[in-house]
Amino acid sequence: MKAKLISPTHAFVVFTLLLAPAGTYAMSGMEMPHSGHANMSSSLSKSMGEPINSSDSEIEMTYSADGKTAIFVSGRQGSIPSPEVPYNFDIWMAHNVNGVWQVPIHLGPDIDPTVGPNINTSAWELEPSLSDDGNVIYFTRYEPGNLSTGDLYVTQKINGVWQPARNWNDVPELPHINTPTGEEHCPIIASDSLIYFNYQQPGVTHDSDVWKVEKKDGVWQKPESLGPRINSPYRDHMHWTGLSKDGKSLIITSTRPDMGSRGGHDMWIAYQNPKGEWQEPLNLGDTINTAGEDMCWTFTPDGKTFTGSLGPRDSYNHDMMWVQKDNVPLLKNFDPIGPPPNLLINSKTKSSVTQ
């Protein structure tokens, strides 16, 4: 039985008051899902409640620039089954009307293309984010059950109609970072010339590492690792809004077991020194992290509320949670970037690549 700590109306009222105008079934550290949700939370985080949360998994929520639309990942009823694996992940969209989150919409084959894109398949679609103008959704697609196979994808709304999803490498404005092997997922688009992304490549990276790619003189350069302080021998990755506006602080999800880990996936923060070198991350502490899985937390557009998923250790049975940023001591001075920019602003190309 899942914990329903606050009503969905109350959750959104709090949110609006603060708002100013993924060949295995699991990622490292994650095993087969247990048969139910545990009543566990950190000392301060609260459940977003229904209809955002369901009896199935909910993870990886991000928001439109006005905070009135949320997109997230769920395996709830209505998701497309993934063959030969016992669960699935699809992208869902929810709108807020008069302070109440409405029933989420499945971004699948039956959707009106003026309402949302048809991007869900029998594969796993994860880590979605709306661009700041609402006309692009960036996301990752994986082979079902294998979170070592991610590639980045993008779908664009042109003249009010959502177009078929394209592989990131097929978009001229974007750097070619998808590879035939390994995993590339969930970039943080700092600007039109700097992108951080998560990367796993056999013989090159650890389980998952954080890398960056820069554009110089109009040309995207070769990607570079952020180095051994950020990238431990365990799974280290970021999620959409986890970069400060000044570019000097970075929030990561990590399974590293030392340096103050509470267990499982925890949320951490790292800083650059005056030389611009990334330092070893600090655990965000008990106000956000638990002995369970605390993963992929992001900020509301005003930067005042931190939302992410929490679930029992070694499980996918997560709920979406929220906490006020100022209640997490290490986040009080963190000023996050907002939704990612639309890097396809000049692109009108319709891809012939099918889903």
Buried (B, 14 or more C-beta within 10 A) or exposed (E): EBBBBBBBEBBBBBBBEBBEEBEEBBBBBBEBBBEEBBEBBBEBBBBBBBBBBBEBBBBBBBBBBEBBBBBBBBBBEBBBEBEEBEBBBBBBBBBBEEBBBEEBBBBBEEBEEEEBBBBBBBBBBBBBBBBBEBBBBBBBBBBBBBBBBBBBBBBBBEEEEBBBBBBBBBBEBBBEBBBEEBBBBBBBBBEEBBBBBBBBBEEEBBBBBBBBBBBEEEEBEEBEBBEEEBBBEBBBBBBBBBBBEEBBBBBBBBBBEEEEBBBBBBBBBBBBEEEEEBEEBEBBBEBBBBBBBBBBBBBBBBBBBBBBBBBBBBBBBBBBBBBBBEBBEBBEEBEBBBBBBBBBEEBEBEBEEEB
